[in-house]
Amino acid sequence: MDAEDPAPPGLRERKKQRTRLALSWAAIRLSVERGYANVRVEDIADEVGVSARTFSNYFASKGEAIAARQLDRARLIADELRARPASEPLWTAIRNAARARIALDRPTDGQATPDDQWIAGVRLMLTEPALQAEMFRISAAAHDALAAAVADRVGVDPEDLYPQLVAGSVGAAMQAAMRRWLRADPPGPFAPLLDDAIGRLPAGLPPP
């Protein structure tokens, strides 16, 4: 049986989701334009038209606001994986879930080709020690989200070795695709790179 779609969020919850997403993208955009060290929480809040106090309701720091995109992507992929038809093989479902939910290159559809300035800004952000620490913390939560979705699909405990290995492999594929994307010359879209990276995994990790 295919997974049932969850009930849609209410108006208030959708508004909160939009505000959270807008703050995250504003933090990324301003850091790209000005440099990470030159962006304050107040600047991010002003960009979205909310108060710094409202920002604090969503994120503890500008680093968390930026890193949140990684966790959001993992959760979206995990949710999409749960919604994929039960008839799909696991790795096909994972690949299709990633295709459906990736929105990384710019705050658009994940297919746009970023310009040199954008990639240079992302590279600069990822050299910031405070942001690196936040990305590491977020990576653990992203791993857990995907492992839980894999466990649900194959009918095992999330702490079993298999879903942990699958989640770790997909995370490694995402990191490898990210490194390739950041170093590409000329720059290109991220989604096809991730699709290729995930597509290479099934031969080494067949379902139990």
PyRosetta script that sets phi, psi and omega in degrees:
from pyrosetta import init, pose_from_sequence

init()
pose = pose_from_sequence("MDAEDPAPPGLRERKKQRTRLALSWAAIRLSVERGYANVRVEDIADEVGVSARTFSNYFASKGEAIAARQLDRARLIADELRARPASEPLWTAIRNAARARIALDRPTDGQATPDDQWIAGVRLMLTEPALQAEMFRISAAAHDALAAAVADRVGVDPEDLYPQLVAGSVGAAMQAAMRRWLRADPPGPFAPLLDDAIGRLPAGLPPP")
pose.set_psi(1, 137.0)
pose.set_omega(1, 178.9)
pose.set_phi(2, -71.5)
pose.set_psi(2, 151.2)
pose.set_omega(2, 178.5)
pose.set_phi(3, -65.2)
pose.set_psi(3, 141.4)
pose.set_omega(3, 177.8)
pose.set_phi(4, -80.7)
pose.set_psi(4, 145.5)
pose.set_omega(4, 177.7)
pose.set_phi(5, -70.4)
pose.set_psi(5, 136.0)
pose.set_omega(5, 177.3)
pose.set_phi(6, -68.0)
pose.set_psi(6, 158.2)
pose.set_omega(6, 177.2)
pose.set_phi(7, -62.1)
pose.set_psi(7, 138.6)
pose.set_omega(7, -178.7)
pose.set_phi(8, -66.3)
pose.set_psi(8, 146.2)
pose.set_omega(8, 179.7)
pose.set_phi(9, -67.5)
pose.set_psi(9, 155.0)
pose.set_omega(9, 178.4)
pose.set_phi(10, -73.0)
pose.set_psi(10, 173.4)
pose.set_omega(10, -176.7)
pose.set_phi(11, -59.0)
pose.set_psi(11, -44.5)
pose.set_omega(11, -178.8)
pose.set_phi(12, -63.7)
pose.set_psi(12, -42.2)
pose.set_omega(12, -179.8)
pose.set_phi(13, -66.7)
pose.set_psi(13, -38.4)
pose.set_omega(13, 177.8)
pose.set_phi(14, -64.5)
pose.set_psi(14, -37.8)
pose.set_omega(14, 177.7)
pose.set_phi(15, -64.0)
pose.set_psi(15, -41.8)
pose.set_omega(15, 178.2)
pose.set_phi(16, -64.2)
pose.set_psi(16, -40.3)
pose.set_omega(16, 178.5)
pose.set_phi(17, -63.5)
pose.set_psi(17, -41.4)
pose.set_omega(17, 179.1)
pose.set_phi(18, -64.7)
pose.set_psi(18, -40.7)
pose.set_omega(18, 179.2)
pose.set_phi(19, -64.9)
pose.set_psi(19, -44.0)
pose.set_omega(19, 179.4)
pose.set_phi(20, -60.8)
pose.set_psi(20, -44.5)
pose.set_omega(20, 179.9)
pose.set_phi(21, -65.3)
pose.set_psi(21, -42.0)
pose.set_omega(21, 179.9)
pose.set_phi(22, -63.0)
pose.set_psi(22, -40.7)
pose.set_omega(22, 178.7)
pose.set_phi(23, -64.8)
pose.set_psi(23, -40.9)
pose.set_omega(23, -179.9)
pose.set_phi(24, -63.6)
pose.set_psi(24, -48.2)
pose.set_omega(24, 180.0)
pose.set_phi(25, -65.9)
pose.set_psi(25, -35.5)
pose.set_omega(25, 178.0)
pose.set_phi(26, -63.7)
pose.set_psi(26, -40.4)
pose.set_omega(26, 178.0)
pose.set_phi(27, -61.7)
pose.set_psi(27, -42.2)
pose.set_omega(27, 178.5)
pose.set_phi(28, -65.9)
pose.set_psi(28, -49.2)
pose.set_omega(28, -175.8)
pose.set_phi(29, -61.1)
pose.set_psi(29, -45.5)
pose.set_omega(29, -178.9)
pose.set_phi(30, -67.3)
pose.set_psi(30, -37.2)
pose.set_omega(30, 178.3)
pose.set_phi(31, -66.0)
pose.set_psi(31, -36.3)
pose.set_omega(31, 175.8)
pose.set_phi(32, -65.1)
pose.set_psi(32, -44.2)
pose.set_omega(32, -174.9)
pose.set_phi(33, -74.3)
pose.set_psi(33, -38.7)
pose.set_omega(33, -170.6)
pose.set_phi(34, -110.0)
pose.set_psi(34, -17.5)
pose.set_omega(34, -170.3)
pose.set_phi(35, 97.6)
pose.set_psi(35, 138.1)
pose.set_omega(35, -173.2)
pose.set_phi(36, -55.9)
pose.set_psi(36, -44.1)
pose.set_omega(36, -175.3)
pose.set_phi(37, -68.3)
pose.set_psi(37, -18.2)
pose.set_omega(37, -175.7)
pose.set_phi(38, -96.5)
pose.set_psi(38, 9.7)
pose.set_omega(38, -179.0)
pose.set_phi(39, -111.7)
pose.set_psi(39, 128.2)
pose.set_omega(39, 176.8)
pose.set_phi(40, -103.6)
pose.set_psi(40, 160.7)
pose.set_omega(40, 175.3)
pose.set_phi(41, -57.4)
pose.set_psi(41, -39.5)
pose.set_omega(41, 179.9)
pose.set_phi(42, -61.3)
pose.set_psi(42, -36.1)
pose.set_omega(42, 178.7)
pose.set_phi(43, -64.9)
pose.set_psi(43, -42.0)
pose.set_omega(43, 180.0)
pose.set_phi(44, -64.5)
pose.set_psi(44, -45.8)
pose.set_omega(44, 179.7)
pose.set_phi(45, -61.6)
pose.set_psi(45, -44.1)
pose.set_omega(45, 179.3)
pose.set_phi(46, -60.5)
pose.set_psi(46, -38.5)
pose.set_omega(46, -179.1)
pose.set_phi(47, -60.5)
pose.set_psi(47, -33.1)
pose.set_omega(47, -178.0)
pose.set_phi(48, -94.7)
pose.set_psi(48, -13.3)
pose.set_omega(48, -179.7)
pose.set_phi(49, 83.5)
pose.set_psi(49, 32.3)
pose.set_omega(49, 177.0)
pose.set_phi(50, -128.4)
pose.set_psi(50, 175.0)
pose.set_omega(50, 179.9)
pose.set_phi(51, -86.9)
pose.set_psi(51, 161.9)
pose.set_omega(51, 174.6)
pose.set_phi(52, -61.7)
pose.set_psi(52, -31.8)
pose.set_omega(52, 177.5)
pose.set_phi(53, -64.7)
pose.set_psi(53, -39.3)
pose.set_omega(53, 177.4)
pose.set_phi(54, -64.3)
pose.set_psi(54, -41.7)
pose.set_omega(54, 175.8)
pose.set_phi(55, -54.1)
pose.set_psi(55, -44.2)
pose.set_omega(55, -176.8)
pose.set_phi(56, -66.6)
pose.set_psi(56, -20.0)
pose.set_omega(56, 175.6)
pose.set_phi(57, -70.6)
pose.set_psi(57, -20.6)
pose.set_omega(57, -177.1)
pose.set_phi(58, -107.1)
pose.set_psi(58, -37.5)
pose.set_omega(58, -174.5)
pose.set_phi(59, -138.8)
pose.set_psi(59, 147.7)
pose.set_omega(59, 179.0)
pose.set_phi(60, -84.6)
pose.set_psi(60, -18.2)
pose.set_omega(60, -177.1)
pose.set_phi(61, -161.4)
pose.set_psi(61, 166.9)
pose.set_omega(61, 176.8)
pose.set_phi(62, -67.6)
pose.set_psi(62, -31.0)
pose.set_omega(62, 176.8)
pose.set_phi(63, -63.1)
pose.set_psi(63, -41.9)
pose.set_omega(63, 178.2)
pose.set_phi(64, -65.4)
pose.set_psi(64, -37.4)
pose.set_omega(64, 179.2)
pose.set_phi(65, -62.1)
pose.set_psi(65, -39.6)
pose.set_omega(65, 179.0)
pose.set_phi(66, -71.8)
pose.set_psi(66, -48.3)
pose.set_omega(66, -177.4)
pose.set_phi(67, -66.4)
pose.set_psi(67, -21.8)
pose.set_omega(67, -179.0)
pose.set_phi(68, -58.7)
pose.set_psi(68, -26.9)
pose.set_omega(68, 179.2)
pose.set_phi(69, -61.4)
pose.set_psi(69, -37.1)
pose.set_omega(69, 179.4)
pose.set_phi(70, -64.6)
pose.set_psi(70, -45.2)
pose.set_omega(70, 179.7)
pose.set_phi(71, -66.9)
pose.set_psi(71, -40.4)
pose.set_omega(71, 179.1)
pose.set_phi(72, -61.2)
pose.set_psi(72, -41.2)
pose.set_omega(72, 179.5)
pose.set_phi(73, -63.4)
pose.set_psi(73, -43.8)
pose.set_omega(73, -179.7)
pose.set_phi(74, -62.6)
pose.set_psi(74, -41.9)
pose.set_omega(74, 180.0)
pose.set_phi(75, -66.5)
pose.set_psi(75, -38.2)
pose.set_omega(75, 177.9)
pose.set_phi(76, -64.9)
pose.set_psi(76, -41.5)
pose.set_omega(76, 178.1)
pose.set_phi(77, -65.1)
pose.set_psi(77, -41.2)
pose.set_omega(77, 178.8)
pose.set_phi(78, -62.9)
pose.set_psi(78, -43.7)
pose.set_omega(78, 178.5)
pose.set_phi(79, -63.7)
pose.set_psi(79, -41.7)
pose.set_omega(79, 179.5)
pose.set_phi(80, -66.0)
pose.set_psi(80, -37.0)
pose.set_omega(80, 178.3)
pose.set_phi(81, -61.5)
pose.set_psi(81, -42.1)
pose.set_omega(81, 178.4)
pose.set_phi(82, -64.2)
pose.set_psi(82, -29.5)
pose.set_omega(82, -176.6)
pose.set_phi(83, -87.4)
pose.set_psi(83, -9.5)
pose.set_omega(83, -178.7)
pose.set_phi(84, -67.5)
pose.set_psi(84, 151.2)
pose.set_omega(84, 179.1)
pose.set_phi(85, -56.5)
pose.set_psi(85, 139.3)
pose.set_omega(85, -179.9)
pose.set_phi(86, -62.7)
pose.set_psi(86, -21.7)
pose.set_omega(86, -179.3)
pose.set_phi(87, -74.3)
pose.set_psi(87, -15.5)
pose.set_omega(87, 179.7)
pose.set_phi(88, -75.3)
pose.set_psi(88, 134.3)
pose.set_omega(88, 171.1)
pose.set_phi(89, -57.7)
pose.set_psi(89, 151.6)
pose.set_omega(89, -174.5)
pose.set_phi(90, -52.1)
pose.set_psi(90, -51.4)
pose.set_omega(90, -174.0)
pose.set_phi(91, -69.5)
pose.set_psi(91, -32.0)
pose.set_omega(91, 173.8)
pose.set_phi(92, -64.3)
pose.set_psi(92, -42.6)
pose.set_omega(92, 179.4)
pose.set_phi(93, -64.0)
pose.set_psi(93, -41.1)
pose.set_omega(93, 178.4)
pose.set_phi(94, -62.7)
pose.set_psi(94, -45.4)
pose.set_omega(94, -178.8)
pose.set_phi(95, -63.7)
pose.set_psi(95, -43.2)
pose.set_omega(95, 179.3)
pose.set_phi(96, -67.5)
pose.set_psi(96, -35.4)
pose.set_omega(96, 177.6)
pose.set_phi(97, -64.2)
pose.set_psi(97, -42.5)
pose.set_omega(97, 178.7)
pose.set_phi(98, -65.4)
pose.set_psi(98, -41.9)
pose.set_omega(98, 178.3)
pose.set_phi(99, -59.3)
pose.set_psi(99, -40.0)
pose.set_omega(99, -174.9)
pose.set_phi(100, -73.7)
pose.set_psi(100, -26.6)
pose.set_omega(100, -167.9)
pose.set_phi(101, -115.6)
pose.set_psi(101, -6.4)
pose.set_omega(101, -177.6)
pose.set_phi(102, -72.6)
pose.set_psi(102, 129.3)
pose.set_omega(102, 173.6)
pose.set_phi(103, -145.6)
pose.set_psi(103, 79.2)
pose.set_omega(103, -170.0)
pose.set_phi(104, -114.3)
pose.set_psi(104, -45.6)
pose.set_omega(104, -167.8)
pose.set_phi(105, -54.1)
pose.set_psi(105, -47.2)
pose.set_omega(105, 175.7)
pose.set_phi(106, -148.0)
pose.set_psi(106, 169.2)
pose.set_omega(106, 178.0)
pose.set_phi(107, -72.3)
pose.set_psi(107, 59.3)
pose.set_omega(107, 178.0)
pose.set_phi(108, -131.8)
pose.set_psi(108, -119.6)
pose.set_omega(108, -174.9)
pose.set_phi(109, -110.8)
pose.set_psi(109, 9.8)
pose.set_omega(109, 178.2)
pose.set_phi(110, 83.3)
pose.set_psi(110, -4.0)
pose.set_omega(110, -177.9)
pose.set_phi(111, -106.9)
pose.set_psi(111, -16.4)
pose.set_omega(111, -177.1)
pose.set_phi(112, -63.2)
pose.set_psi(112, 142.8)
pose.set_omega(112, 177.3)
pose.set_phi(113, -84.1)
pose.set_psi(113, 118.7)
pose.set_omega(113, -176.9)
pose.set_phi(114, -74.1)
pose.set_psi(114, 154.9)
pose.set_omega(114, 178.7)
pose.set_phi(115, -87.9)
pose.set_psi(115, 171.0)
pose.set_omega(115, -176.0)
pose.set_phi(116, -60.9)
pose.set_psi(116, -37.8)
pose.set_omega(116, -177.9)
pose.set_phi(117, -64.6)
pose.set_psi(117, -40.5)
pose.set_omega(117, 179.6)
pose.set_phi(118, -63.4)
pose.set_psi(118, -47.4)
pose.set_omega(118, -178.9)
pose.set_phi(119, -64.1)
pose.set_psi(119, -40.1)
pose.set_omega(119, 177.7)
pose.set_phi(120, -61.3)
pose.set_psi(120, -39.0)
pose.set_omega(120, 179.2)
pose.set_phi(121, -67.3)
pose.set_psi(121, -41.2)
pose.set_omega(121, 177.7)
pose.set_phi(122, -63.2)
pose.set_psi(122, -43.3)
pose.set_omega(122, 177.3)
pose.set_phi(123, -58.6)
pose.set_psi(123, -42.9)
pose.set_omega(123, -179.5)
pose.set_phi(124, -62.8)
pose.set_psi(124, -43.7)
pose.set_omega(124, -179.7)
pose.set_phi(125, -60.6)
pose.set_psi(125, -38.5)
pose.set_omega(125, -174.8)
pose.set_phi(126, -76.1)
pose.set_psi(126, -4.5)
pose.set_omega(126, 174.8)
pose.set_phi(127, -92.1)
pose.set_psi(127, -5.8)
pose.set_omega(127, -177.9)
pose.set_phi(128, -76.3)
pose.set_psi(128, 121.0)
pose.set_omega(128, -178.5)
pose.set_phi(129, -55.4)
pose.set_psi(129, -42.0)
pose.set_omega(129, -179.0)
pose.set_phi(130, -63.7)
pose.set_psi(130, -38.3)
pose.set_omega(130, 180.0)
pose.set_phi(131, -73.5)
pose.set_psi(131, -36.0)
pose.set_omega(131, 177.1)
pose.set_phi(132, -61.0)
pose.set_psi(132, -42.4)
pose.set_omega(132, 179.2)
pose.set_phi(133, -63.5)
pose.set_psi(133, -40.4)
pose.set_omega(133, 179.4)
pose.set_phi(134, -67.4)
pose.set_psi(134, -40.1)
pose.set_omega(134, 178.4)
pose.set_phi(135, -63.3)
pose.set_psi(135, -38.0)
pose.set_omega(135, 178.4)
pose.set_phi(136, -64.4)
pose.set_psi(136, -43.0)
pose.set_omega(136, 179.5)
pose.set_phi(137, -64.0)
pose.set_psi(137, -44.0)
pose.set_omega(137, -179.3)
pose.set_phi(138, -65.7)
pose.set_psi(138, -34.4)
pose.set_omega(138, -179.4)
pose.set_phi(139, -59.5)
pose.set_psi(139, -37.5)
pose.set_omega(139, 179.3)
pose.set_phi(140, -64.9)
pose.set_psi(140, -42.2)
pose.set_omega(140, 178.4)
pose.set_phi(141, -67.5)
pose.set_psi(141, -37.5)
pose.set_omega(141, 177.8)
pose.set_phi(142, -64.4)
pose.set_psi(142, -41.3)
pose.set_omega(142, 177.5)
pose.set_phi(143, -59.7)
pose.set_psi(143, -46.3)
pose.set_omega(143, -178.5)
pose.set_phi(144, -62.9)
pose.set_psi(144, -38.7)
pose.set_omega(144, -179.4)
pose.set_phi(145, -63.4)
pose.set_psi(145, -44.2)
pose.set_omega(145, -178.8)
pose.set_phi(146, -71.8)
pose.set_psi(146, -39.7)
pose.set_omega(146, 178.5)
pose.set_phi(147, -60.4)
pose.set_psi(147, -40.0)
pose.set_omega(147, 179.3)
pose.set_phi(148, -64.6)
pose.set_psi(148, -39.8)
pose.set_omega(148, 179.6)
pose.set_phi(149, -67.8)
pose.set_psi(149, -40.3)
pose.set_omega(149, 177.4)
pose.set_phi(150, -63.7)
pose.set_psi(150, -43.6)
pose.set_omega(150, 179.8)
pose.set_phi(151, -60.8)
pose.set_psi(151, -42.0)
pose.set_omega(151, 177.6)
pose.set_phi(152, -60.5)
pose.set_psi(152, -40.1)
pose.set_omega(152, -175.0)
pose.set_phi(153, -71.4)
pose.set_psi(153, -38.5)
pose.set_omega(153, -176.5)
pose.set_phi(154, -97.7)
pose.set_psi(154, -4.2)
pose.set_omega(154, 173.7)
pose.set_phi(155, 77.6)
pose.set_psi(155, 40.9)
pose.set_omega(155, 176.7)
pose.set_phi(156, -129.8)
pose.set_psi(156, 173.4)
pose.set_omega(156, 177.7)
pose.set_phi(157, -73.2)
pose.set_psi(157, 140.1)
pose.set_omega(157, 179.4)
pose.set_phi(158, -57.6)
pose.set_psi(158, -25.1)
pose.set_omega(158, -179.5)
pose.set_phi(159, -86.4)
pose.set_psi(159, -5.3)
pose.set_omega(159, 175.5)
pose.set_phi(160, -61.7)
pose.set_psi(160, 158.7)
pose.set_omega(160, -174.6)
pose.set_phi(161, -65.1)
pose.set_psi(161, -38.2)
pose.set_omega(161, -174.0)
pose.set_phi(162, -61.4)
pose.set_psi(162, -55.2)
pose.set_omega(162, 179.3)
pose.set_phi(163, -62.8)
pose.set_psi(163, -31.1)
pose.set_omega(163, 176.4)
pose.set_phi(164, -65.6)
pose.set_psi(164, -41.3)
pose.set_omega(164, 178.6)
pose.set_phi(165, -67.1)
pose.set_psi(165, -41.7)
pose.set_omega(165, 179.3)
pose.set_phi(166, -63.0)
pose.set_psi(166, -47.9)
pose.set_omega(166, -179.9)
pose.set_phi(167, -61.5)
pose.set_psi(167, -41.3)
pose.set_omega(167, 178.1)
pose.set_phi(168, -64.2)
pose.set_psi(168, -38.0)
pose.set_omega(168, -180.0)
pose.set_phi(169, -68.4)
pose.set_psi(169, -42.3)
pose.set_omega(169, 178.1)
pose.set_phi(170, -65.2)
pose.set_psi(170, -40.0)
pose.set_omega(170, 176.5)
pose.set_phi(171, -61.4)
pose.set_psi(171, -40.8)
pose.set_omega(171, 177.7)
pose.set_phi(172, -65.5)
pose.set_psi(172, -38.5)
pose.set_omega(172, 177.6)
pose.set_phi(173, -62.7)
pose.set_psi(173, -40.7)
pose.set_omega(173, 178.6)
pose.set_phi(174, -64.3)
pose.set_psi(174, -41.4)
pose.set_omega(174, 179.1)
pose.set_phi(175, -66.3)
pose.set_psi(175, -41.0)
pose.set_omega(175, 179.0)
pose.set_phi(176, -64.6)
pose.set_psi(176, -42.6)
pose.set_omega(176, 178.3)
pose.set_phi(177, -64.8)
pose.set_psi(177, -38.0)
pose.set_omega(177, 178.1)
pose.set_phi(178, -62.0)
pose.set_psi(178, -45.7)
pose.set_omega(178, 179.6)
pose.set_phi(179, -61.3)
pose.set_psi(179, -42.7)
pose.set_omega(179, 179.1)
pose.set_phi(180, -64.9)
pose.set_psi(180, -41.2)
pose.set_omega(180, -179.9)
pose.set_phi(181, -62.9)
pose.set_psi(181, -44.0)
pose.set_omega(181, -177.8)
pose.set_phi(182, -67.3)
pose.set_psi(182, -26.6)
pose.set_omega(182, -175.9)
pose.set_phi(183, -99.4)
pose.set_psi(183, -0.8)
pose.set_omega(183, -176.7)
pose.set_phi(184, -66.3)
pose.set_psi(184, 139.5)
pose.set_omega(184, 177.6)
pose.set_phi(185, -142.4)
pose.set_psi(185, 106.7)
pose.set_omega(185, 6.8)
pose.set_phi(186, -77.5)
pose.set_psi(186, 162.6)
pose.set_omega(186, -179.4)
pose.set_phi(187, -67.3)
pose.set_psi(187, 150.5)
pose.set_omega(187, 178.5)
pose.set_phi(188, -141.8)
pose.set_psi(188, -179.2)
pose.set_omega(188, -178.9)
pose.set_phi(189, -72.0)
pose.set_psi(189, 151.3)
pose.set_omega(189, -177.9)
pose.set_phi(190, -81.5)
pose.set_psi(190, -38.9)
pose.set_omega(190, -171.2)
pose.set_phi(191, -53.7)
pose.set_psi(191, -45.5)
pose.set_omega(191, 179.6)
pose.set_phi(192, -62.9)
pose.set_psi(192, -32.4)
pose.set_omega(192, 178.2)
pose.set_phi(193, -66.1)
pose.set_psi(193, -43.4)
pose.set_omega(193, 179.2)
pose.set_phi(194, -67.1)
pose.set_psi(194, -39.3)
pose.set_omega(194, 178.2)
pose.set_phi(195, -59.1)
pose.set_psi(195, -43.1)
pose.set_omega(195, 179.1)
pose.set_phi(196, -65.7)
pose.set_psi(196, -43.4)
pose.set_omega(196, -177.7)
pose.set_phi(197, -63.4)
pose.set_psi(197, -46.7)
pose.set_omega(197, 179.2)
pose.set_phi(198, -65.2)
pose.set_psi(198, -36.3)
pose.set_omega(198, -179.0)
pose.set_phi(199, -63.1)
pose.set_psi(199, -20.1)
pose.set_omega(199, 179.9)
pose.set_phi(200, -86.8)
pose.set_psi(200, -7.3)
pose.set_omega(200, -173.9)
pose.set_phi(201, -81.6)
pose.set_psi(201, -34.6)
pose.set_omega(201, -169.1)
pose.set_phi(202, -57.4)
pose.set_psi(202, -33.3)
pose.set_omega(202, -176.8)
pose.set_phi(203, -61.3)
pose.set_psi(203, -27.7)
pose.set_omega(203, -177.4)
pose.set_phi(204, -94.3)
pose.set_psi(204, -13.6)
pose.set_omega(204, -176.9)
pose.set_phi(205, -138.2)
pose.set_psi(205, 71.5)
pose.set_omega(205, 176.7)
pose.set_phi(206, -67.8)
pose.set_psi(206, 151.0)
pose.set_omega(206, -179.2)
pose.set_phi(207, -60.4)
pose.set_psi(207, 149.7)
pose.set_omega(207, -179.6)
pose.set_phi(208, -70.2)
pose.dump_pdb("model.pdb")
